[in-house]
């Protein structure tokens, strides 16, 4: 073969190699995007679960303090006082 044919052949080989690599990278990219989307959904689910458990924990703390636990008594009294003030404000607005 002449030198031009060898050069063209080498270029064709390199172009095919680049196209194959490009195709492979596109597939990897699609796979990574799917994995990212799944991970984001899982994270959102876990965050929602965390918020739910935090609410349950707060409710449990309140219930324990109402049952006589000294641990969270002060917090419960403050919460009850705040609720009473809020109710008093509502009654005052209704009576106007």
Jmol script that loads the backbone (N, CA, C; Angstrom):
load data "model"
ATOM      1  N   UNK A   1       0.832  -1.187   0.000  1.00  0.00           N
ATOM      2  CA  UNK A   1       0.000   0.000   0.000  1.00  0.00           C
ATOM      3  C   UNK A   1       0.871   1.243   0.000  1.00  0.00           C
ATOM      4  N   UNK A   2       0.268   2.235  -0.558  1.00  0.00           N
ATOM      5  CA  UNK A   2       1.005   3.490  -0.572  1.00  0.00           C
ATOM      6  C   UNK A   2       0.849   4.163   0.787  1.00  0.00           C
ATOM      7  N   UNK A   3       1.635   5.158   0.976  1.00  0.00           N
ATOM      8  CA  UNK A   3       1.642   5.860   2.258  1.00  0.00           C
ATOM      9  C   UNK A   3       0.296   6.558   2.504  1.00  0.00           C
ATOM     10  N   UNK A   4      -0.331   7.074   1.460  1.00  0.00           N
ATOM     11  CA  UNK A   4      -1.626   7.752   1.596  1.00  0.00           C
ATOM     12  C   UNK A   4      -2.690   6.755   2.034  1.00  0.00           C
ATOM     13  N   UNK A   5      -2.675   5.563   1.454  1.00  0.00           N
ATOM     14  CA  UNK A   5      -3.658   4.547   1.823  1.00  0.00           C
ATOM     15  C   UNK A   5      -3.466   4.098   3.274  1.00  0.00           C
ATOM     16  N   UNK A   6      -2.228   3.993   3.689  1.00  0.00           N
ATOM     17  CA  UNK A   6      -1.955   3.619   5.081  1.00  0.00           C
ATOM     18  C   UNK A   6      -2.437   4.707   6.033  1.00  0.00           C
ATOM     19  N   UNK A   7      -2.221   5.953   5.661  1.00  0.00           N
ATOM     20  CA  UNK A   7      -2.657   7.075   6.489  1.00  0.00           C
ATOM     21  C   UNK A   7      -4.176   7.105   6.585  1.00  0.00           C
ATOM     22  N   UNK A   8      -4.837   6.904   5.453  1.00  0.00           N
ATOM     23  CA  UNK A   8      -6.306   6.888   5.430  1.00  0.00           C
ATOM     24  C   UNK A   8      -6.816   5.725   6.270  1.00  0.00           C
ATOM     25  N   UNK A   9      -6.202   4.588   6.128  1.00  0.00           N
ATOM     26  CA  UNK A   9      -6.596   3.408   6.901  1.00  0.00           C
ATOM     27  C   UNK A   9      -6.411   3.658   8.398  1.00  0.00           C
ATOM     28  N   UNK A  10      -5.303   4.262   8.762  1.00  0.00           N
ATOM     29  CA  UNK A  10      -5.038   4.578  10.166  1.00  0.00           C
ATOM     30  C   UNK A  10      -6.064   5.571  10.697  1.00  0.00           C
ATOM     31  N   UNK A  11      -6.387   6.577   9.868  1.00  0.00           N
ATOM     32  CA  UNK A  11      -7.399   7.569  10.267  1.00  0.00           C
ATOM     33  C   UNK A  11      -8.771   6.913  10.437  1.00  0.00           C
ATOM     34  N   UNK A  12      -9.126   6.013   9.521  1.00  0.00           N
ATOM     35  CA  UNK A  12     -10.410   5.307   9.631  1.00  0.00           C
ATOM     36  C   UNK A  12     -10.463   4.498  10.925  1.00  0.00           C
ATOM     37  N   UNK A  13      -9.371   3.829  11.226  1.00  0.00           N
ATOM     38  CA  UNK A  13      -9.305   3.030  12.440  1.00  0.00           C
ATOM     39  C   UNK A  13      -9.473   3.916  13.678  1.00  0.00           C
ATOM     40  N   UNK A  14      -8.788   5.039  13.689  1.00  0.00           N
ATOM     41  CA  UNK A  14      -8.873   5.964  14.829  1.00  0.00           C
ATOM     42  C   UNK A  14     -10.276   6.561  14.949  1.00  0.00           C
ATOM     43  N   UNK A  15     -10.894   6.886  13.824  1.00  0.00           N
ATOM     44  CA  UNK A  15     -12.259   7.438  13.845  1.00  0.00           C
ATOM     45  C   UNK A  15     -13.240   6.408  14.389  1.00  0.00           C
ATOM     46  N   UNK A  16     -13.105   5.142  13.935  1.00  0.00           N
ATOM     47  CA  UNK A  16     -13.973   4.082  14.451  1.00  0.00           C
ATOM     48  C   UNK A  16     -13.774   3.899  15.948  1.00  0.00           C
ATOM     49  N   UNK A  17     -12.531   3.946  16.375  1.00  0.00           N
ATOM     50  CA  UNK A  17     -12.206   3.800  17.787  1.00  0.00           C
ATOM     51  C   UNK A  17     -12.837   4.942  18.603  1.00  0.00           C
ATOM     52  N   UNK A  18     -12.736   6.161  18.093  1.00  0.00           N
ATOM     53  CA  UNK A  18     -13.315   7.328  18.769  1.00  0.00           C
ATOM     54  C   UNK A  18     -14.840   7.229  18.809  1.00  0.00           C
ATOM     55  N   UNK A  19     -15.446   6.798  17.701  1.00  0.00           N
ATOM     56  CA  UNK A  19     -16.902   6.651  17.661  1.00  0.00           C
ATOM     57  C   UNK A  19     -17.376   5.576  18.648  1.00  0.00           C
ATOM     58  N   UNK A  20     -16.635   4.482  18.717  1.00  0.00           N
ATOM     59  CA  UNK A  20     -16.973   3.436  19.680  1.00  0.00           C
ATOM     60  C   UNK A  20     -16.852   3.945  21.117  1.00  0.00           C
ATOM     61  N   UNK A  21     -15.791   4.671  21.380  1.00  0.00           N
ATOM     62  CA  UNK A  21     -15.590   5.239  22.716  1.00  0.00           C
ATOM     63  C   UNK A  21     -16.695   6.252  23.044  1.00  0.00           C
ATOM     64  N   UNK A  22     -17.066   7.043  22.070  1.00  0.00           N
ATOM     65  CA  UNK A  22     -18.141   8.018  22.245  1.00  0.00           C
ATOM     66  C   UNK A  22     -19.454   7.312  22.571  1.00  0.00           C
ATOM     67  N   UNK A  23     -19.740   6.255  21.844  1.00  0.00           N
ATOM     68  CA  UNK A  23     -20.954   5.474  22.084  1.00  0.00           C
ATOM     69  C   UNK A  23     -20.937   4.860  23.483  1.00  0.00           C
ATOM     70  N   UNK A  24     -19.795   4.315  23.873  1.00  0.00           N
ATOM     71  CA  UNK A  24     -19.666   3.713  25.196  1.00  0.00           C
ATOM     72  C   UNK A  24     -19.864   4.763  26.291  1.00  0.00           C
ATOM     73  N   UNK A  25     -19.277   5.936  26.093  1.00  0.00           N
ATOM     74  CA  UNK A  25     -19.407   7.002  27.083  1.00  0.00           C
ATOM     75  C   UNK A  25     -20.841   7.510  27.182  1.00  0.00           C
ATOM     76  N   UNK A  26     -21.560   7.520  26.058  1.00  0.00           N
ATOM     77  CA  UNK A  26     -22.971   7.903  26.105  1.00  0.00           C
ATOM     78  C   UNK A  26     -23.771   6.917  26.938  1.00  0.00           C
ATOM     79  N   UNK A  27     -23.481   5.631  26.769  1.00  0.00           N
ATOM     80  CA  UNK A  27     -24.171   4.599  27.555  1.00  0.00           C
ATOM     81  C   UNK A  27     -23.842   4.734  29.042  1.00  0.00           C
ATOM     82  N   UNK A  28     -22.588   4.997  29.341  1.00  0.00           N
ATOM     83  CA  UNK A  28     -22.187   5.196  30.737  1.00  0.00           C
ATOM     84  C   UNK A  28     -22.892   6.420  31.312  1.00  0.00           C
ATOM     85  N   UNK A  29     -22.974   7.473  30.525  1.00  0.00           N
ATOM     86  CA  UNK A  29     -23.639   8.701  30.958  1.00  0.00           C
ATOM     87  C   UNK A  29     -25.113   8.433  31.264  1.00  0.00           C
ATOM     88  N   UNK A  30     -25.790   7.716  30.393  1.00  0.00           N
ATOM     89  CA  UNK A  30     -27.203   7.383  30.608  1.00  0.00           C
ATOM     90  C   UNK A  30     -27.354   6.558  31.883  1.00  0.00           C
ATOM     91  N   UNK A  31     -26.473   5.599  32.063  1.00  0.00           N
ATOM     92  CA  UNK A  31     -26.519   4.766  33.263  1.00  0.00           C
ATOM     93  C   UNK A  31     -26.298   5.592  34.524  1.00  0.00           C
ATOM     94  N   UNK A  32     -25.337   6.498  34.479  1.00  0.00           N
ATOM     95  CA  UNK A  32     -25.063   7.353  35.636  1.00  0.00           C
ATOM     96  C   UNK A  32     -26.217   8.307  35.919  1.00  0.00           C
ATOM     97  N   UNK A  33     -26.872   8.811  34.887  1.00  0.00           N
ATOM     98  CA  UNK A  33     -28.024   9.685  35.085  1.00  0.00           C
ATOM     99  C   UNK A  33     -29.169   8.927  35.757  1.00  0.00           C
ATOM    100  N   UNK A  34     -29.389   7.678  35.328  1.00  0.00           N
ATOM    101  CA  UNK A  34     -30.428   6.853  35.954  1.00  0.00           C
ATOM    102  C   UNK A  34     -30.084   6.594  37.419  1.00  0.00           C
ATOM    103  N   UNK A  35     -28.831   6.296  37.663  1.00  0.00           N
ATOM    104  CA  UNK A  35     -28.394   6.036  39.034  1.00  0.00           C
ATOM    105  C   UNK A  35     -28.547   7.292  39.890  1.00  0.00           C
ATOM    106  N   UNK A  36     -28.211   8.440  39.350  1.00  0.00           N
ATOM    107  CA  UNK A  36     -28.362   9.706  40.068  1.00  0.00           C
ATOM    108  C   UNK A  36     -29.827   9.968  40.397  1.00  0.00           C
ATOM    109  N   UNK A  37     -30.693   9.752  39.430  1.00  0.00           N
ATOM    110  CA  UNK A  37     -32.123   9.965  39.640  1.00  0.00           C
ATOM    111  C   UNK A  37     -32.644   9.032  40.733  1.00  0.00           C
ATOM    112  N   UNK A  38     -32.247   7.764  40.697  1.00  0.00           N
ATOM    113  CA  UNK A  38     -32.658   6.806  41.722  1.00  0.00           C
ATOM    114  C   UNK A  38     -32.156   7.238  43.096  1.00  0.00           C
ATOM    115  N   UNK A  39     -30.903   7.677  43.160  1.00  0.00           N
ATOM    116  CA  UNK A  39     -30.316   8.099  44.429  1.00  0.00           C
ATOM    117  C   UNK A  39     -31.014   9.343  44.969  1.00  0.00           C
ATOM    118  N   UNK A  40     -31.376  10.274  44.095  1.00  0.00           N
ATOM    119  CA  UNK A  40     -32.085  11.474  44.527  1.00  0.00           C
ATOM    120  C   UNK A  40     -33.471  11.121  45.073  1.00  0.00           C
ATOM    121  N   UNK A  41     -34.154  10.197  44.412  1.00  0.00           N
ATOM    122  CA  UNK A  41     -35.459   9.767  44.898  1.00  0.00           C
ATOM    123  C   UNK A  41     -35.329   9.088  46.259  1.00  0.00           C
ATOM    124  N   UNK A  42     -34.316   8.273  46.398  1.00  0.00           N
ATOM    125  CA  UNK A  42     -34.081   7.585  47.666  1.00  0.00           C
ATOM    126  C   UNK A  42     -33.781   8.596  48.771  1.00  0.00           C
ATOM    127  N   UNK A  43     -32.994   9.607  48.466  1.00  0.00           N
ATOM    128  CA  UNK A  43     -32.657  10.648  49.430  1.00  0.00           C
ATOM    129  C   UNK A  43     -33.911  11.400  49.864  1.00  0.00           C
ATOM    130  N   UNK A  44     -34.769  11.760  48.909  1.00  0.00           N
ATOM    131  CA  UNK A  44     -36.011  12.462  49.243  1.00  0.00           C
ATOM    132  C   UNK A  44     -36.881  11.599  50.143  1.00  0.00           C
ATOM    133  N   UNK A  45     -36.947  10.324  49.836  1.00  0.00           N
ATOM    134  CA  UNK A  45     -37.736   9.398  50.650  1.00  0.00           C
ATOM    135  C   UNK A  45     -37.179   9.319  52.066  1.00  0.00           C
ATOM    136  N   UNK A  46     -35.876   9.240  52.183  1.00  0.00           N
ATOM    137  CA  UNK A  46     -35.254   9.158  53.497  1.00  0.00           C
ATOM    138  C   UNK A  46     -35.429  10.452  54.279  1.00  0.00           C
ATOM    139  N   UNK A  47     -35.383  11.592  53.591  1.00  0.00           N
ATOM    140  CA  UNK A  47     -35.590  12.864  54.269  1.00  0.00           C
ATOM    141  C   UNK A  47     -37.019  12.968  54.789  1.00  0.00           C
ATOM    142  N   UNK A  48     -37.983  12.515  53.992  1.00  0.00           N
ATOM    143  CA  UNK A  48     -39.373  12.522  54.431  1.00  0.00           C
ATOM    144  C   UNK A  48     -39.546  11.599  55.634  1.00  0.00           C
ATOM    145  N   UNK A  49     -38.902  10.455  55.583  1.00  0.00           N
ATOM    146  CA  UNK A  49     -38.964   9.516  56.700  1.00  0.00           C
ATOM    147  C   UNK A  49     -38.337  10.122  57.951  1.00  0.00           C
ATOM    148  N   UNK A  50     -37.238  10.822  57.789  1.00  0.00           N
ATOM    149  CA  UNK A  50     -36.569  11.471  58.913  1.00  0.00           C
ATOM    150  C   UNK A  50     -37.482  12.495  59.570  1.00  0.00           C
ATOM    151  N   UNK A  51     -38.150  13.313  58.769  1.00  0.00           N
ATOM    152  CA  UNK A  51     -39.068  14.317  59.304  1.00  0.00           C
ATOM    153  C   UNK A  51     -40.190  13.633  60.077  1.00  0.00           C
ATOM    154  N   UNK A  52     -40.706  12.549  59.514  1.00  0.00           N
ATOM    155  CA  UNK A  52     -41.775  11.803  60.180  1.00  0.00           C
ATOM    156  C   UNK A  52     -41.296  11.253  61.523  1.00  0.00           C
ATOM    157  N   UNK A  53     -40.093  10.688  61.557  1.00  0.00           N
ATOM    158  CA  UNK A  53     -39.569  10.138  62.808  1.00  0.00           C
ATOM    159  C   UNK A  53     -39.280  11.236  63.820  1.00  0.00           C
ATOM    160  N   UNK A  54     -38.839  12.388  63.357  1.00  0.00           N
ATOM    161  CA  UNK A  54     -38.598  13.505  64.281  1.00  0.00           C
ATOM    162  C   UNK A  54     -39.910  13.954  64.912  1.00  0.00           C
ATOM    163  N   UNK A  55     -40.985  14.012  64.122  1.00  0.00           N
ATOM    164  CA  UNK A  55     -42.297  14.374  64.662  1.00  0.00           C
ATOM    165  C   UNK A  55     -42.757  13.344  65.690  1.00  0.00           C
ATOM    166  N   UNK A  56     -42.564  12.077  65.366  1.00  0.00           N
ATOM    167  CA  UNK A  56     -42.948  11.022  66.309  1.00  0.00           C
ATOM    168  C   UNK A  56     -42.134  11.122  67.593  1.00  0.00           C
ATOM    169  N   UNK A  57     -40.854  11.442  67.460  1.00  0.00           N
ATOM    170  CA  UNK A  57     -39.994  11.579  68.633  1.00  0.00           C
ATOM    171  C   UNK A  57     -40.474  12.722  69.517  1.00  0.00           C
ATOM    172  N   UNK A  58     -40.807  13.843  68.907  1.00  0.00           N
ATOM    173  CA  UNK A  58     -41.308  14.991  69.679  1.00  0.00           C
ATOM    174  C   UNK A  58     -42.617  14.635  70.380  1.00  0.00           C
ATOM    175  N   UNK A  59     -43.504  13.935  69.694  1.00  0.00           N
ATOM    176  CA  UNK A  59     -44.761  13.521  70.301  1.00  0.00           C
ATOM    177  C   UNK A  59     -44.506  12.566  71.463  1.00  0.00           C
ATOM    178  N   UNK A  60     -43.553  11.673  71.300  1.00  0.00           N
ATOM    179  CA  UNK A  60     -43.215  10.733  72.364  1.00  0.00           C
ATOM    180  C   UNK A  60     -42.620  11.451  73.568  1.00  0.00           C
ATOM    181  N   UNK A  61     -41.757  12.432  73.314  1.00  0.00           N
ATOM    182  CA  UNK A  61     -41.198  13.218  74.417  1.00  0.00           C
ATOM    183  C   UNK A  61     -42.309  13.907  75.198  1.00  0.00           C
ATOM    184  N   UNK A  62     -43.260  14.490  74.460  1.00  0.00           N
ATOM    185  CA  UNK A  62     -44.370  15.191  75.099  1.00  0.00           C
ATOM    186  C   UNK A  62     -45.199  14.206  75.920  1.00  0.00           C
ATOM    187  N   UNK A  63     -45.494  13.044  75.362  1.00  0.00           N
ATOM    188  CA  UNK A  63     -46.295  12.048  76.070  1.00  0.00           C
ATOM    189  C   UNK A  63     -45.573  11.563  77.325  1.00  0.00           C
ATOM    190  N   UNK A  64     -44.280  11.347  77.226  1.00  0.00           N
ATOM    191  CA  UNK A  64     -43.509  10.907  78.397  1.00  0.00           C
ATOM    192  C   UNK A  64     -43.517  11.943  79.497  1.00  0.00           C
ATOM    193  N   UNK A  65     -43.402  13.192  79.132  1.00  0.00           N
ATOM    194  CA  UNK A  65     -43.392  14.229  80.160  1.00  0.00           C
ATOM    195  C   UNK A  65     -44.766  14.379  80.795  1.00  0.00           C
ATOM    196  N   UNK A  66     -45.817  14.140  80.025  1.00  0.00           N
ATOM    197  CA  UNK A  66     -47.163  14.213  80.589  1.00  0.00           C
ATOM    198  C   UNK A  66     -47.438  13.022  81.506  1.00  0.00           C
ATOM    199  N   UNK A  67     -46.758  11.935  81.275  1.00  0.00           N
ATOM    200  CA  UNK A  67     -46.943  10.755  82.108  1.00  0.00           C
ATOM    201  C   UNK A  67     -46.125  10.829  83.395  1.00  0.00           C
ATOM    202  N   UNK A  68     -45.408  11.889  83.576  1.00  0.00           N
ATOM    203  CA  UNK A  68     -44.676  12.063  84.822  1.00  0.00           C
ATOM    204  C   UNK A  68     -43.176  12.021  84.681  1.00  0.00           C
ATOM    205  N   UNK A  69     -42.678  11.907  83.487  1.00  0.00           N
ATOM    206  CA  UNK A  69     -41.236  11.905  83.287  1.00  0.00           C
ATOM    207  C   UNK A  69     -40.703  13.308  83.554  1.00  0.00           C
ATOM    208  N   UNK A  70     -39.693  13.407  84.396  1.00  0.00           N
ATOM    209  CA  UNK A  70     -39.123  14.713  84.739  1.00  0.00           C
ATOM    210  C   UNK A  70     -38.199  15.248  83.656  1.00  0.00           C
ATOM    211  N   UNK A  71     -37.816  14.398  82.751  1.00  0.00           N
ATOM    212  CA  UNK A  71     -36.799  14.734  81.762  1.00  0.00           C
ATOM    213  C   UNK A  71     -37.210  15.917  80.879  1.00  0.00           C
ATOM    214  N   UNK A  72     -38.454  15.935  80.395  1.00  0.00           N
ATOM    215  CA  UNK A  72     -38.874  16.970  79.453  1.00  0.00           C
ATOM    216  C   UNK A  72     -40.026  17.815  80.011  1.00  0.00           C
ATOM    217  N   UNK A  73     -40.169  17.861  81.315  1.00  0.00           N
ATOM    218  CA  UNK A  73     -41.294  18.547  81.935  1.00  0.00           C
ATOM    219  C   UNK A  73     -41.301  20.038  81.599  1.00  0.00           C
ATOM    220  N   UNK A  74     -40.141  20.669  81.669  1.00  0.00           N
ATOM    221  CA  UNK A  74     -40.060  22.113  81.416  1.00  0.00           C
ATOM    222  C   UNK A  74     -40.508  22.434  79.991  1.00  0.00           C
ATOM    223  N   UNK A  75     -40.023  21.656  79.024  1.00  0.00           N
ATOM    224  CA  UNK A  75     -40.401  21.878  77.624  1.00  0.00           C
ATOM    225  C   UNK A  75     -41.907  21.722  77.440  1.00  0.00           C
ATOM    226  N   UNK A  76     -42.476  20.729  78.097  1.00  0.00           N
ATOM    227  CA  UNK A  76     -43.906  20.480  77.967  1.00  0.00           C
ATOM    228  C   UNK A  76     -44.702  21.622  78.570  1.00  0.00           C
ATOM    229  N   UNK A  77     -44.280  22.096  79.740  1.00  0.00           N
ATOM    230  CA  UNK A  77     -44.986  23.219  80.373  1.00  0.00           C
ATOM    231  C   UNK A  77     -44.933  24.451  79.470  1.00  0.00           C
ATOM    232  N   UNK A  78     -43.782  24.711  78.894  1.00  0.00           N
ATOM    233  CA  UNK A  78     -43.656  25.863  77.987  1.00  0.00           C
ATOM    234  C   UNK A  78     -44.558  25.703  76.769  1.00  0.00           C
ATOM    235  N   UNK A  79     -44.623  24.514  76.238  1.00  0.00           N
ATOM    236  CA  UNK A  79     -45.464  24.242  75.064  1.00  0.00           C
ATOM    237  C   UNK A  79     -46.940  24.420  75.430  1.00  0.00           C
ATOM    238  N   UNK A  80     -47.345  23.891  76.600  1.00  0.00           N
ATOM    239  CA  UNK A  80     -48.740  24.025  77.035  1.00  0.00           C
ATOM    240  C   UNK A  80     -49.079  25.487  77.260  1.00  0.00           C
ATOM    241  N   UNK A  81     -48.178  26.240  77.893  1.00  0.00           N
ATOM    242  CA  UNK A  81     -48.420  27.671  78.107  1.00  0.00           C
ATOM    243  C   UNK A  81     -48.553  28.419  76.786  1.00  0.00           C
ATOM    244  N   UNK A  82     -47.736  28.067  75.821  1.00  0.00           N
ATOM    245  CA  UNK A  82     -47.821  28.713  74.507  1.00  0.00           C
ATOM    246  C   UNK A  82     -49.162  28.391  73.845  1.00  0.00           C
ATOM    247  N   UNK A  83     -49.608  27.148  73.972  1.00  0.00           N
ATOM    248  CA  UNK A  83     -50.902  26.771  73.398  1.00  0.00           C
ATOM    249  C   UNK A  83     -52.046  27.499  74.097  1.00  0.00           C
ATOM    250  N   UNK A  84     -51.963  27.644  75.416  1.00  0.00           N
ATOM    251  CA  UNK A  84     -52.998  28.367  76.161  1.00  0.00           C
ATOM    252  C   UNK A  84     -53.053  29.824  75.716  1.00  0.00           C
ATOM    253  N   UNK A  85     -51.891  30.454  75.561  1.00  0.00           N
ATOM    254  CA  UNK A  85     -51.860  31.854  75.082  1.00  0.00           C
ATOM    255  C   UNK A  85     -52.488  31.967  73.693  1.00  0.00           C
ATOM    256  N   UNK A  86     -52.181  31.007  72.843  1.00  0.00           N
ATOM    257  CA  UNK A  86     -52.734  31.000  71.490  1.00  0.00           C
ATOM    258  C   UNK A  86     -54.260  30.854  71.533  1.00  0.00           C
ATOM    259  N   UNK A  87     -54.747  29.971  72.396  1.00  0.00           N
ATOM    260  CA  UNK A  87     -56.200  29.789  72.541  1.00  0.00           C
ATOM    261  C   UNK A  87     -56.831  31.066  73.087  1.00  0.00           C
ATOM    262  N   UNK A  88     -56.198  31.700  74.067  1.00  0.00           N
ATOM    263  CA  UNK A  88     -56.705  32.956  74.617  1.00  0.00           C
ATOM    264  C   UNK A  88     -56.805  34.038  73.547  1.00  0.00           C
ATOM    265  N   UNK A  89     -55.821  34.101  72.665  1.00  0.00           N
ATOM    266  CA  UNK A  89     -55.845  35.085  71.575  1.00  0.00           C
ATOM    267  C   UNK A  89     -56.998  34.803  70.632  1.00  0.00           C
ATOM    268  N   UNK A  90     -57.221  33.529  70.340  1.00  0.00           N
ATOM    269  CA  UNK A  90     -58.337  33.166  69.453  1.00  0.00           C
ATOM    270  C   UNK A  90     -59.666  33.545  70.079  1.00  0.00           C
ATOM    271  N   UNK A  91     -59.821  33.282  71.388  1.00  0.00           N
ATOM    272  CA  UNK A  91     -61.062  33.628  72.071  1.00  0.00           C
ATOM    273  C   UNK A  91     -61.262  35.136  72.068  1.00  0.00           C
ATOM    274  N   UNK A  92     -60.186  35.873  72.288  1.00  0.00           N
ATOM    275  CA  UNK A  92     -60.277  37.332  72.287  1.00  0.00           C
ATOM    276  C   UNK A  92     -60.682  37.852  70.911  1.00  0.00           C
ATOM    277  N   UNK A  93     -60.175  37.268  69.849  1.00  0.00           N
ATOM    278  CA  UNK A  93     -60.547  37.691  68.497  1.00  0.00           C
ATOM    279  C   UNK A  93     -61.999  37.339  68.189  1.00  0.00           C
ATOM    280  N   UNK A  94     -62.454  36.213  68.678  1.00  0.00           N
ATOM    281  CA  UNK A  94     -63.824  35.810  68.436  1.00  0.00           C
ATOM    282  C   UNK A  94     -64.832  36.680  69.199  1.00  0.00           C
ATOM    283  N   UNK A  95     -64.414  37.163  70.368  1.00  0.00           N
ATOM    284  CA  UNK A  95     -65.323  37.973  71.171  1.00  0.00           C
ATOM    285  C   UNK A  95     -65.396  39.423  70.701  1.00  0.00           C
ATOM    286  N   UNK A  96     -64.517  39.827  69.841  1.00  0.00           N
ATOM    287  CA  UNK A  96     -64.530  41.216  69.334  1.00  0.00           C
ATOM    288  C   UNK A  96     -65.625  41.456  68.345  1.00  0.00           C
TER     289      UNK A  96
END
end "model"
wireframe off; spacefill off
backbone 0.3
color backbone group
